Amino acid sequence: MDFVIFVIAMGVLIWGADLMIAQSERIALKFKIPEFIIGATLIALGTSLPEMAASIAASLDGKSDIAIANVIGSNILNITLVLSAVFIIAKNINPNRDFFAKDSTWALVPVLVFVLMILDGVIDRFDASLLLLLMGAYLMFLLQDAKNIPEEDLEDLDEGNFSWAKTIPFLLAGMFLVMIGAHFSIESASEIAKSFGISEWIIGIIMISLGTSLPELVVSISAAVKGKVDMAIGNIIGSNMANTTVVLGAAAFTNPMHIDASLYIFDIATMIIATLLLVFITANKLYTKSAGISLIIILGLFLNNTLQNI
């Protein structure tokens, strides 16, 4: 029964996130915000809502392992699963934006800051404030960078039939569904872990992180198929940035989280390596199927090690 509740709760969580993403994109288009900004901010934050809701719910319940594992697992899956899917599915990847010069380092910095923070075994409210401040700096950078975009590039953006009367209710409905889905997914996942003798860390880093990464997967693949690779890659980089700063920061601000980093060296190292690989790919513009296969190999090693520890 707990597994059924978990599946339904994750479905509600993803459905709610999808509603919020769709309405956020409509608002962005209304104000003539370019694709890569939409992907790296509104859609990235929107697709990270399931992670945030799940991690905050876990933190409130005193389940730090689930909250932190969810973020680490989501970051790994966003790069190794979602980005690899974009590279393999998209017919022609030729982004207009230089993601190495402007964005990929922003995905690496919070990961390194996170590693420093967990050395003392706790992510407290001071750490949380620093993480949230880092996300604020990234958003300021993107908004400042957007001012340099030529006016002709903005004129091509189509806002469609926009209506605040339709957008706001759907936005609020999505928020409600996300909160409800997060609560029940955490409770049911915890019960599943107990019944099978599986650690909450494994549940968080596999089941919950895979479920909460589905919005990123769906949005990025959809964008890639439509030829909107800037939005797809921007979504992944922005989502990882949001996971490590906003999701962890909000969860730790709600309730300080404890972690014994020595127990999870492989998972933390995998997140660092995957992020470094993202920087390497963007630096050399290796937006190819071969790069996608390389990422899948990292994913295979990660899953193999995790499943062996069950």
N, C-alpha and C positions, 0 to 999 in steps of 0.2 A: 504493500500500500504506500509506503514511504517513497518508493521509486516512482510510482504513478504520480504522486503529489509533486515530486521533484521535476518530472518531465513537464507537467502542466504548468508549474510555477515558472520554469525556465521559458516556456512558450509565452506566458503572460508578460514576463520580463522583457523578452525580445520584441513582442508585439508593441508594448508600451514605448520601448526605445525607438522602434521604427516610426511610430506616430510622431514622436518628438523630433526625430531626424528630418522627416518629411516637412514638417512645419517650420523647422529652423532653416531649412534650405529655401523655403518659399520667402521667409523674412529676409534672408540674405540677398536673394535675387531682387526683392522689392527695393532694397537699398543699393543695388548695383555693386555687390561685393564679388570679386573675381573667384573663379573655380578653386584655385589652390588655397585661397583664404577660407572659402567655405569648407573645403576638405580638412584643412589643418586646424580650424577653430570650431565652428558650429557643429559640423558633422562629426569631427573627432571627439568633441566633448559629448555630443549626443550618443555616439556609439560607445563611449566610456561610461555612460550612465548605469548600465547593468553592473559593471565592475564596481562603481562607486556605491550603488545601493547595496550590493552583496557584501562589500568590504565593511561598510558602515554598520550594516546589520550584524555582521560577524563580530566586529569590534565591540558593539554594545552588549553582545552576549558573552563577551570575554573570550572569544575564540580568535585570538590573534593569529594563530597558525593559518586558519582559513583565509583571513583578511589579507595577510602578506603573501601567502602562496597564490592567491587569486591574481594579484598584481604581477608577480613574477611569471606565472604561467601564461597570463594574457600577453605580456610583453614578448615572451618567447614565441607564442603562437601567432601573434600579429606579424612578426617578421618571417618566421619559418613556414607558416601555413598560408596566411593571407597574402603576403607579398609574393611568395613563390607562385601562388595561384594566379595572381595578376600577371606575372612574367610569362607563365605558361599559356594562359588563355588569351591575353591580348595579342592581336595580330601585329600591330606596329606600335612600339613604345618609343616615343620621341618627345619627352616632356619639354615644355617651353621654359620651365623654371630650372635653375641650377640648384638642385636640392642639397648638394654637398656644401657649396659656399654659403647657403642661407639657412638650411634647416636640419640636416642630419646630425650636426654637432649638438643641437638642442635636444636630441633624443639621447645622446651619450652622457651629457653633463649630469642630468638628474640621476641616472643609474649609478654613476661614480659617487655622487653625493649620498645616495641611499646606502651604498656599501660602507661609507665612512660613518654614517649614522648608526648602523646596526652593530658596529664594533663594540659598543658598550652594552649591547643586549636589549636596548629599548629605544623605541621611537616615541618621544614625548611631545608635548604641545609646542615646545620651542622648535623642535625639529619640524613639526607639522607646519608651523608658521613660515619657516624657511622654504619648505617645499612649495607652499602656496605662493610665496613671493616670487619664486623661480618661474612658476607658470604665468604670473602677472607680467614678468619681464619678457617672456616669450610672446605674449599677446601684444604687448606694447611694440615689440620688434616687428611683428607681422603688420600691425596697423600702420606703423611708420613706413614700412616697406611698401605697403599698398598705395601710399601717396605718390610713389614714383611710377605707377602704372600709367601708360599713355591713355588719354581719354578715348581714343578710337577702340581700344580693347574693351572698355567698359560699355560702349554703346551696343555691343553685340549681345549683351546679357538680356535675356527675356524673362520678365517677371511673371508672365502669364496672367490668368484671371485671379488676382490676389484679393482676399477679403479678410479683414481683421476679425469679422464676426464668425468666420469659419475657422480661422487659424488658431485663435486663443482657446476655444473649447477643446479642440483636438490636442493642443499642446498640454493643457491641464489634464485631459484624460490620459494622455501618454504618461505624464508624471505620476499619476495615481496608480496606473497599472505597473509601472516600474517599481514603486515602493512595495506594493502588495506582492508582486512576484519575487522580489528580493527576500522579503521576510520568510516566505514559505520555502523558497529554494534552499536557504541556509538551514532552516530547521530540519527539513527532510534530508538534506545531505549529511547533516550531523548524525541523524538517526541511522542512516545507511552505513555510515562509517562505524558506528558502534556495533551494529548488528553483524557486520562482516569482520570486525576486528581490524579495520583499515584506519590508519591515522588520519586526523582531520587535515593534515598537510597534504596528503595524497589526494583527498577529496577536493581540496581547494585548487591544487595545481593542475589537476586533470579535469574532473567533472565540471566544476564551477567555472574555471578559466576557459574551458572549451565552449561551454554554453554562453558565457558572457562575451566571447570573441566572435560569436556568430553574426552579430550586427556588422562588425568590421568586415567580416568575410563577405557577407551579402552585398553591403554597400560598395566595397572596393571592386568586387568582381563585376557588379552591375555598371559601375563607372568605367571600368577597363573595357568592357564589351562595347560601351557607347563611345569609346575613344577618348574618354575624359581621364587620361592617365595622370594628369596633374592633380586632379581631385582624389584619385585612388591612392597615389603615393603620399600625398599630403595628409590624407585621412589616417594612414598607418603611422606616419611620423608623429602627427598631432595626437593620435590616440595613445601611443606609447609615452609621449610627453605628459599627457593628461593622467595616465595611469600612475606614473611614478610620482607626480606632483599633487594633483588634485585628489585622486582616489586615495592614495596613501595618506596625504595630508589631512583630508576630511575624516578618514577613519581614525587616525592618531589624535586629531583634535577632539573628536568625540570621546575617545577613551584611549589613553596611552597604551601602546602595544609592545609586548615583550617577545623576543626571538633569540634563540640560541643558534647563531649563524654557523657554528661549527658542524651542526647536524645537516645543513642544507648547502654545503659548499658546491656540490655538482650543479644544483639548480641555479644558484646565484651565478656561478661561473658560466653556465650556458646562456643566461640572460646577457651577461657582459659580452661574450663571444658573438652572439647573434647581433647585438647592437653594433659591435665593431665591424661585423660583416656588412651591416647596412651602410655604415660610413664608407667602407671600402668600395661597395657597389656604386654608391652615388658619386664618390670621388672619381672613379674611372668610367662612369656612365655605362656600367655593365647591365643594362636593362634587357637581358636576354633569357631565353629558355634555359641555357646552361647555368646561369646564376640562380634560376628558380630551382633547378635540380640540386645545386649545392646547398641551398637552404633546406630542401626536403631531407637531405642527408643529416643535417644538424637536428631536424625534427625527429628523424628516426632514432638517432642516438639518444635524444632526450627521452622519448617515449619508452624506449627499450630499458633504459636505466630506471625510470620511474616505475614501470610495471614489474620489474624484478624486485623492487622494494615493497611490493604489496604483500 
